[in-house]
Amino acid sequence: MDMYIQYGEDMIVTETSGDVTKRFLFNLELSSDEETDDILVIKTESGNLKEIRISYIVDIDSL
């Protein structure tokens, strides 16, 4: 999946579990090796931070 997302951009992320998270990209944690997932950190609508491993993302949409 290739997509360009800016920090602070509103987005919707759908995970393989069916969970849908809405809000904005807070951070991107890059893995130190190829075998470990990168992690998107999203600040949710409630203000909490949620970490989602890249391999568990089914879809990302910009709002």
C-alpha positions as CSV (number, residue, x, y, z in Angstrom):
1,M,0.0,0.0,0.0
2,D,1.5,3.3,-1.0
3,M,0.1,6.6,0.3
4,Y,1.4,10.0,1.3
5,I,0.1,11.2,4.6
6,Q,1.3,14.4,6.4
7,Y,1.7,14.6,10.1
8,G,-1.5,16.1,11.6
9,E,-3.6,15.1,8.6
10,D,-7.1,13.8,9.4
11,M,-7.5,10.1,8.4
12,I,-9.5,6.9,8.9
13,V,-7.5,3.7,9.4
14,T,-9.2,0.2,9.1
15,E,-7.4,-2.7,10.7
16,T,-7.5,-6.4,9.8
17,S,-9.6,-6.9,13.0
18,G,-12.3,-4.6,11.6
19,D,-11.5,-1.8,14.1
20,V,-11.8,1.7,12.5
21,T,-9.8,4.6,14.0
22,K,-10.5,8.2,13.0
23,R,-8.4,11.3,13.7
24,F,-4.9,12.4,12.8
25,L,-1.5,11.0,12.3
26,F,0.6,11.8,15.4
27,N,3.8,10.0,14.7
28,L,5.4,7.2,12.6
29,E,7.8,4.9,14.4
30,L,10.2,3.2,12.0
31,S,11.4,-0.2,12.9
32,S,15.1,-0.8,13.3
33,D,15.1,-3.9,11.1
34,E,13.2,-5.5,8.2
35,E,11.5,-8.1,10.3
36,T,9.8,-5.7,12.6
37,D,6.7,-3.6,11.6
38,D,6.7,0.2,11.4
39,I,4.0,1.7,13.7
40,L,1.6,4.5,13.0
41,V,0.7,6.4,16.1
42,I,-2.7,8.1,15.8
43,K,-4.3,10.6,18.2
44,T,-7.9,9.4,18.4
45,E,-11.1,11.5,18.6
46,S,-11.0,10.9,22.4
47,G,-7.5,12.3,22.6
48,N,-5.8,8.9,23.3
49,L,-2.7,7.7,21.4
50,K,-3.2,4.4,19.5
51,E,-0.3,2.5,18.0
52,I,-1.1,0.4,14.9
53,R,1.4,-1.9,13.3
54,I,1.6,-1.4,9.5
55,S,1.0,-5.1,8.7
56,Y,-2.4,-4.9,10.5
57,I,-3.7,-2.0,8.3
58,V,-6.2,-2.9,5.6
59,D,-7.1,0.6,4.4
60,I,-6.1,4.2,5.1
61,D,-8.2,7.2,3.8
62,S,-7.5,10.9,4.1
63,L,-10.4,13.1,5.2
